[in-house]
């Protein structure tokens, strides 16, 4: 199972979650977990509430169409406010799958 995580303002990530749930390419194929973050006031001068969203996709469902739809919705969320990916970028996930081949395991 592929899990992609993003960090951003809670309100923006809630909108992103709704968009994912209603997108015809993503609805029913992704499970979402929204986790509020407790932020130390020294980290930011903003008064926004921050959260992380974890988007889980079944390994057999990871298709280019699904990735393109998810990336488009994340870009829309970034237009509304800060959204940062937690962990490796989405594009490197495709490259990382090739590293699991026997040749990649020998390195």
C-alpha positions in Angstrom: 0.0 0.0 0.0 1.3 3.4 -1.0 0.8 6.2 1.7 1.4 9.8 0.7 1.4 12.5 3.4 0.9 16.2 3.2 1.1 18.9 5.9 -0.8 22.2 5.8 -3.6 24.3 7.3 -6.4 22.2 8.6 -9.2 24.0 6.7 -7.3 23.6 3.4 -6.6 19.9 4.0 -10.3 19.3 4.8 -11.2 20.8 1.5 -8.6 18.6 -0.2 -10.1 15.6 1.5 -13.6 16.5 0.2 -12.2 17.0 -3.3 -10.5 13.6 -3.2 -13.7 11.9 -1.9 -15.8 13.4 -4.8 -13.2 13.0 -7.6 -14.4 10.3 -10.0 -10.9 8.9 -10.4 -10.1 8.8 -6.7 -13.4 8.2 -4.9 -13.4 4.8 -3.2 -9.8 4.1 -4.2 -8.1 6.2 -1.5 -8.5 6.2 2.2 -7.8 9.4 4.1 -6.7 10.2 7.6 -6.6 13.8 8.8 -4.5 14.3 12.0 -4.4 17.7 13.8 -0.9 18.9 14.7 -0.1 20.7 17.9 2.2 23.5 16.9 4.6 25.3 19.2 4.0 29.1 18.9 7.7 29.6 18.2 7.4 27.7 14.9 5.1 30.2 13.2 3.8 33.7 13.5 0.6 32.6 11.9 -2.5 31.6 14.0 -3.5 28.8 11.6 -4.4 25.3 12.8 -2.1 22.7 11.1 -2.7 19.1 10.2 -1.4 16.2 8.3 -3.4 14.2 5.8 -2.4 10.7 4.9 -3.7 9.4 1.6 -3.5 5.6 1.3 -3.8 3.9 -2.0 -3.9 0.1 -2.6 -0.8 -1.1 -4.5 -2.9 -2.6 -7.3 -4.8 0.7 -7.8 -1.7 2.9 -8.2 -2.2 4.0 -11.8 -1.0 7.1 -13.8 -4.6 8.3 -13.9 -4.9 8.2 -10.1 -1.5 9.9 -9.6 -2.4 12.7 -12.1 -5.8 13.3 -10.5 -4.2 13.4 -7.0 -1.4 15.7 -8.1 -3.9 18.1 -9.7 -6.0 18.3 -6.5 -2.9 18.8 -4.4 -1.8 21.7 -6.8 -5.2 23.3 -6.3 -4.8 23.0 -2.5 -1.4 24.6 -2.8 -3.0 27.5 -4.7 -5.2 28.0 -1.6 -2.4 27.9 0.9 0.8 26.1 2.0 0.8 22.3 1.5 4.0 20.5 2.0 4.6 16.8 1.2 5.9 14.8 4.1 8.5 12.2 3.0 9.7 11.6 -0.6 8.0 13.5 -3.4 5.2 11.8 -5.3 7.3 11.5 -8.5 10.1 9.6 -6.7 7.6 7.0 -5.6 7.5 5.7 -9.2 11.3 5.6 -9.3 11.4 3.9 -5.9 9.3 1.0 -7.1 12.1 0.1 -9.5 14.6 0.0 -6.7 12.7 -3.0 -5.2 13.8 -5.2 -8.0 16.4 -7.8 -7.3 19.1 -5.6 -8.9 18.2 -2.8 -6.6 18.2 -5.1 -3.6 21.8 -6.2 -4.2 23.2 -2.6 -3.9 
